């Protein structure tokens, strides 16, 4: 059993206090809270509102005290500066209250990385390695339909009608695709480059799944047919090879339900 598989099977020891997602390692929890935890980011926005309210209250108290005493020039200047700051704070609070999508536009971003492993991502989402492996196996054995099903689950899931799509075509000819990379930067690629990226991610995900099964069979002296028929094993391996074909990349993109600009 390789190290990545062992980590996937270990019990969760670290949990996010915001969304309760579980992780086997503390550094994975830290990365999740830094980059991915939607609830934590939402809570940070709420904390910002509370802080602004507190600052506003303190400044209003200070202004009230200043009004009861003669104001020298320095104090008048300070008073005017505080009034401007209060007006700005009130504006920020109003914007956060009236337009919560200021933060939601960031929270709802779906990123396409250059080394996404869908087996790992599904394991984290479901907290169940066996369920994730079964899903990956079904997708790998379903060829093009399975690839599209997996890609759409990872990147093109349900969204609200008013949400901007995280992945979309930029032109009527559907030659360029806009999306967010792993740094949450909005970029665009040709259809061919984007297809190559997701095909590479599919290959890595399928390879990890099939290598785990083969390793398990060898280490535990189990018959592969208990989980995977010999014919299915050949199909799985052939499909991993097919994902290197540029023509197949175009087929994936053409079949995906990617919204237009």
C-alpha positions, 0 to 999 in steps of 0.5 A: 500500500502506498503512502497516499493510500495509507493516509486516505485510510487513516482516521480523521484527527483534525476537524475544522471548527467552522465546517467540521470537515475532517483531516488526517494531518494538521497541515491539511486542515491549515490549508483547508482553512486558508484556501477552501473553508467557505464558512470560515471566510463567511465568518471573517466577513461577519467579524469585519462588520462587528469590528467596524460597528465597535470602532464606530461606537467608540468614535461616536463616544469620542465625538460626543465628548469633544462637542462639550469642550472648546475645540482648538484647530488641531481638534477640529481637524481631528473631528473632521477626519473622524467624521470622514472615517465614520462615513466610510465605515457606515458605507462598508457596513451597508455594502456588506449588509445589502450585498452579501454576494461581495463575499459570496463571489469569492466563496463560490469559486470553483478552482481547476488545478493542474494537479487535482486528484479527484479520488482524494477530493471525493474522499475528503468531501464524503469522508469515505475512501471506499465510496470515492474509489467505487465512484472513480471506478464507475467513471473510469469504466464508463469511458467518455460518459464517465469522464464527463460525469466526474468533471461536471461533479467536480467543477460544474455542479449546481449553482444559483441562478444569479451566480457567475459560472466558475467555468465558461466559454468566452466566445460563440465559437467556443474556442476559449474557456475562462476559469479560476486556477488553483490560486483563485486567479481568473484566467483563460485557456484555449479549449485544447489546453483546458482539455489537456489539463482536465484529462491529465487530472483524470489520468492521475485520479484513475491511476491512483485508484487502479494502483491502490486496487492492484497493491491491495490484491498483491499485499493481501493475496486477494483475487482481483476479480473480487472487486474488478473483473479482468476484462474491466481491468483491461478497459480501465488501463486502456482508458488511462492510455486514451486520455493522452490523445488530444482528439479525446480531449476535444471530445471531453470538452464538446460533451461537457455542459459548460455555459457560454459567455 
